[in-house]
Amino acid sequence: MHGTDVVGMLLKGSFAMLEERLEAVRDDEWSARVLPDSNKPGFVLWHCARIIDWTVSSAIRGVPEVADAAPWKDRFPRYAGAGFGIPLAAADAVTDATSAHDVAAYVAEVKASALEWFATQTDASLDTVPPMKANQERHPLYLEPDAWADIADLDGRPAWQLVVRPAGVHIRRHMGEYDLMVELLRRGAATPRA
């Protein structure tokens, strides 16, 4: 076994978790709020999809994100970036502007792009350190203080750590958050709020 096998399994697992939840989420759950200052389930799923796109395209490769192309550049609010370092009102606006159907279609494109790139990787290539901060110049929003504060500790890390951390562990943390929110909504333990 090679490190690429483990990292690839983690990346594919992130996509599988997103796809499963996007297929099962109900419209009323998409935009519900479980706690007064919590993100909405729809935002969590959108953010996870955007984080994988950001990680592979922007942070590691320094190429345009899938979200930079049509139809996503017009469908997703540009001021939200990949969803890190933004205020709750902006996250709510993302939820209002998107749907599970849109995000599922976007995930399919991100998955195709990310896995095509990953298929060319080796243990040695994943050990290289990409110029992550320089790669963000395409998206000045990512270099704004609140956003950069959320990702600065990733700068100087090898590519495999970028896949494992934001596109792997971060996704799993959010999936736990999402599952808890939806479970509370389905049990009626939380009052869905706009």
C-alpha positions in Angstrom: 0.0 0.0 0.0 1.1 3.6 -0.7 0.2 6.9 0.9 -1.7 7.8 -2.3 -4.0 4.9 -1.7 -5.0 6.2 1.8 -5.3 9.8 0.7 -7.3 8.8 -2.4 -9.6 6.7 -0.2 -10.2 9.7 2.1 -10.9 12.0 -0.9 -13.4 9.6 -2.5 -15.0 9.1 0.9 -15.6 12.8 1.2 -17.4 12.8 -2.1 -19.5 9.8 -1.1 -20.6 11.4 2.2 -21.6 14.6 0.3 -23.5 12.7 -2.4 -25.4 10.6 0.1 -26.5 13.6 2.1 -27.4 15.7 -0.9 -29.6 12.9 -2.2 -31.4 12.6 1.2 -31.8 16.2 2.3 -35.4 17.6 2.2 -36.2 21.1 1.0 -37.4 22.1 4.5 -34.2 20.9 6.0 -32.0 22.7 3.5 -32.8 26.2 4.9 -33.8 25.4 8.5 -31.8 26.7 11.4 -31.4 24.5 14.4 -29.7 26.9 16.8 -29.8 30.7 16.7 -26.2 31.2 15.5 -25.7 27.9 13.6 -25.3 27.6 9.9 -28.1 26.0 7.9 -27.8 22.4 6.7 -27.8 23.6 3.0 -24.8 25.9 3.7 -22.8 23.1 5.4 -23.2 20.9 2.3 -22.4 23.7 -0.1 -19.4 24.7 2.0 -18.1 21.1 2.0 -18.3 20.9 -1.8 -16.6 24.3 -2.2 -13.8 23.3 0.2 -12.9 20.3 -1.9 -12.9 22.4 -5.0 -10.8 25.1 -3.2 -8.4 22.5 -1.9 -7.6 20.7 -5.1 -8.0 23.6 -7.6 -6.9 26.7 -5.8 -4.8 25.7 -2.8 -2.8 22.8 -4.4 -2.9 23.3 -8.2 -3.3 27.0 -8.5 -5.8 26.7 -11.3 -9.4 28.1 -11.7 -11.9 26.4 -9.5 -14.8 24.5 -10.9 -16.9 27.2 -9.3 -15.2 29.8 -11.5 -16.8 28.4 -14.6 -20.3 28.5 -15.9 -22.9 27.9 -14.6 -21.5 28.0 -11.1 -19.9 31.4 -11.3 -23.3 32.9 -11.8 -25.2 30.6 -9.5 -23.0 30.8 -6.4 -22.6 34.2 -4.6 -19.1 35.3 -5.4 -18.8 37.2 -2.1 -19.0 33.9 -0.2 -15.9 32.4 -1.7 -15.6 28.9 -0.4 -17.5 29.7 2.7 -14.6 30.2 5.2 -14.3 33.5 7.0 -17.7 34.8 6.1 -20.4 36.2 8.4 -23.6 34.2 9.1 -25.7 36.6 7.0 -23.6 35.7 3.9 -23.8 32.0 4.7 -27.6 32.4 4.9 -27.6 34.1 1.5 -25.7 31.2 0.0 -28.4 28.8 1.3 -31.1 30.9 -0.1 -29.4 31.1 -3.5 -28.7 27.4 -3.9 -30.5 24.1 -3.8 -29.5 20.5 -3.1 -30.0 19.8 -6.8 -27.6 22.6 -7.8 -25.0 21.5 -5.2 -25.3 17.8 -6.3 -24.6 18.8 -9.9 -21.6 20.9 -8.8 -20.3 18.1 -6.7 -20.4 15.8 -9.7 -18.2 18.3 -11.6 -15.8 18.8 -8.7 -15.5 15.1 -8.2 -14.7 14.5 -11.9 -12.0 17.2 -11.9 -10.5 16.3 -8.5 -10.3 12.6 -9.2 -8.9 13.1 -12.7 -6.1 15.2 -11.0 -5.6 12.7 -8.2 -5.2 9.8 -10.7 -2.0 11.4 -11.8 -0.5 11.8 -8.3 2.3 9.8 -6.7 3.6 9.7 -3.2 6.4 12.1 -4.3 4.0 14.6 -6.0 1.8 14.7 -2.9 4.9 15.4 -0.8 5.5 18.6 -2.7 4.6 21.9 -1.0 2.4 24.0 -3.3 2.7 27.8 -3.2 -0.7 28.0 -1.5 -0.7 31.7 -0.6 0.5 32.7 -4.1 -2.2 30.5 -5.5 -4.9 32.5 -3.7 -4.1 35.7 -5.8 -6.8 34.5 -8.3 -9.3 34.9 -5.5 -8.4 38.1 -3.4 -11.4 37.2 -1.1 -9.4 34.3 0.3 -6.6 36.7 1.3 -8.9 39.0 3.2 -8.0 38.9 7.0 -11.0 36.9 8.2 -10.7 34.3 5.4 -6.9 34.1 5.5 -7.1 33.5 9.3 -9.1 30.4 8.6 -6.6 28.9 6.2 -3.2 30.4 7.0 -2.0 27.4 9.0 -2.2 25.3 5.7 0.3 27.5 3.9 3.7 25.6 3.7 2.1 22.2 4.1 2.6 19.4 1.5 -0.2 18.6 -0.9 -1.2 15.4 0.9 -1.9 17.3 4.1 -4.1 19.7 2.2 -6.1 16.8 0.9 -6.2 15.1 4.3 -7.1 18.2 6.3 -9.6 20.5 4.5 -10.8 18.0 1.9 -10.9 15.1 4.4 -11.0 15.7 8.1 -12.7 19.1 7.8 -15.4 17.5 5.6 -16.0 14.7 8.2 -16.3 17.3 11.0 -19.0 19.1 9.0 -20.7 15.9 8.2 -21.1 15.2 11.9 -22.4 18.7 12.4 -24.8 18.3 9.5 -26.1 14.9 10.7 -26.8 16.2 14.2 -28.7 19.2 12.8 -30.8 17.1 10.5 -31.5 14.5 13.2 -32.7 17.2 15.5 -34.9 18.6 12.8 -36.4 15.2 12.0 -37.1 14.4 15.6 -38.7 17.8 16.2 -36.2 18.6 18.9 -35.3 21.7 17.1 -37.7 24.3 15.7 -36.8 25.0 12.1 -36.1 28.8 11.9 -35.2 31.0 9.0 
